[in-house]
Amino acid sequence: MQFELGDIIKMKKPHPCGSSEWEVLRVGADFRLKCKGCGHQVMLARRLVEKNVRGIRRGDADTGK
């Protein structure tokens, strides 16, 4: 699965704030994700992200070219 900075991913389970969408801030062995609902940031292992992702929506980071 290919992830890029700025992508919006939908996870299996929602965050306690109710949002299931997360913005990808860092990609590597670990991911830094930012909740689109409340702005909370978390670090997760790539294995956990790939296992729990339900969909990817490309972010708007590349539209300024």
N, C-alpha and C positions, 0 to 999 in steps of 0.2 A: 504494500500500500504506500502510495507516495503522498507525503504531506509537505506543504510549503508554509512559510511565514504568512500570517494574515488569513489563512483558511479558517472557515467556521465549520466545526465538527459537531455533530449531534451524537450524544452518548446514550447508552441504554437507560441508565437511571438518571433522574433529574437531580440537580443540586438542591439543597434544602430551601433555597430561595424560590424554587419552582422552575427554573430555566434548565433546559437540557442542552443548550447550545454554548459552545466554548470557542474562543479565538486562540489560535496557535501563535504563541509569542516566541518559542524556542523549539528547535528540532534537533535531535541527536539521540544519544542513548536514553536521555530523559527528555520529557516534553515539559515546557512551561505553558500552562493553559490559563486563560482569563475567562471567568464566567460572564456571559453576555447579560445576565440579569442583574447581578449585584456588583460585579467588578472584582470579586475575590480571585486571587491567583494561587495556583497549585502547581507542584512539580510531580509528574508521574513517569514511571518507567515506560519505555516504548512498548514493551510487551503488553502492559495493561491498557494502554490507549488503543493499540491495534485490536485487542480482544473485545473492547467495549464500544467501539465506534459503530454507529448505525448509518451515518451518511456524511459526505463531505461537500461543502459548498465553497467554491473558490472565492477568496476575499477580494477586496477592491484595491489591494496594495500595488498591483501592476498596471492600473488604469492610467497613471500619470505619464506614460512614456510617449 
